[in-house]
Amino acid sequence: MKKIGIVIPAYRESAGIHLELWKAAWRMFKDRPILGAGLSNYNTLFGHYHSLPFAGRPSWGNAHDTCLFQMAERGLIGLAALQVGMVWMPTLALYCWMGRSGGRADRRWGRLW
């Protein structure tokens, strides 16, 4: 990739860096799909899944993608927990709130109780 007359490898650009982080997370997930690599092990195991440091850093702390990061560190169980937290809990809260307002949530937006 050329930028201002200087050849820069693709992995040093933002999109290239993210792709490499995602590839490493996907490989971690494929090795341990049920339970994942373990809490806080993405950084520790990153070198096993990406051999070269890129953009001057040996590791980036996380995969820069919530779902892939959860899958890499916590496996399918962690991904399911994430889905509960991000989808089911707000849905349940809205459902309960609609039940308390008698289905008239649009008129009682300011009052929750």
N, C-alpha and C positions, 0 to 999 in steps of 0.2 A: 504494500500500500504506500503510495507517495503522498507526502504532505510537505509543502513548501520545499521541494527539491531534496528532501531527506527520505530515505526508505525506512519505514517503520514496520516491524513485524505486526501482523494482525492481532496477535495476542496482547499487544501493548495498548491497543485502543479500548475504549470503554466496552463496546459491544463484544469485542474479542475476549476481553477479561471475563465478562459475564458468561459467555459461552463456555469458557474453560472451567469456571466455577461450577456451572450447572452440570457439565460432563462429569466432573469429579464427584459431585453429589449423586448423580444417577448411578455411577459405578459403585459407590458405597452402598446405595440402596439395593442394587442388584446382588451384591455379595451377602447382604443380611436383610432380606425383605420383611421379615416379620417383626423383629425387635430393633432393627437398625444398628448403627455402630455404637450407640450409647451416648448418654448425655455428655456434652462438651467434648466429644471425640472427633468432630469434624476437623478442627484445627490440628489435632494430634495425628490423624490418619491422612491428612491432605497430601503429604509427601509421597504416600504409597500410591495415590491415584493420579497425581500430577507430578512428574519427575522434575520439571524445570521451574525454578522460581520465575515469576513474570512480573513485569512492571516494577522491578526492584524490591519485591516483597516475597518472602517464602510462603506466606499464607495470608488469607484475607479474613479470617475469623468466622465467616459463614458463607453460605452459597448465594447470598443476595437474591433469594427467592424463598419465600416462607414455606410453601408446600414442599419444594425439593429439599430444603434444609430439614424440615420435620421428617421427611421420608428417609433421609440419609442418617440422621441421628437417632430417630425413634421408630423407624419402620412404619408398617401399615397401622400398627396400634397407635403410634403418635399422630399419624395423619388422620385417623378416625377421631382422636381426641380433639385435634385442631378443627375438624369439621363440626364437631359438637359445639365447640366454643364459638366458632364464627358463623354458623348457620342456624343450628337448632336453638341455641339459647336466645338470640334476638327474636327468632320466630315465636318461641314459647312466650317470651315477655310480651310481644305484641298481641298474641292470642289472649293472654291473661288480661292485658289492659283493655282490649276490645270487649271482653266479657264483662268487666267491671263497669264499662261505660254503656252497657246495653246495646253495643253495636253502633253507638253514635260518637265514635272517636273523633271525627272531623269537627264536631261542635264542641267537644270538651278537650281540645288539644292541650290547653294550659293546666287542666286539673287531672292528676293521675289517681286521686283517691276519691 
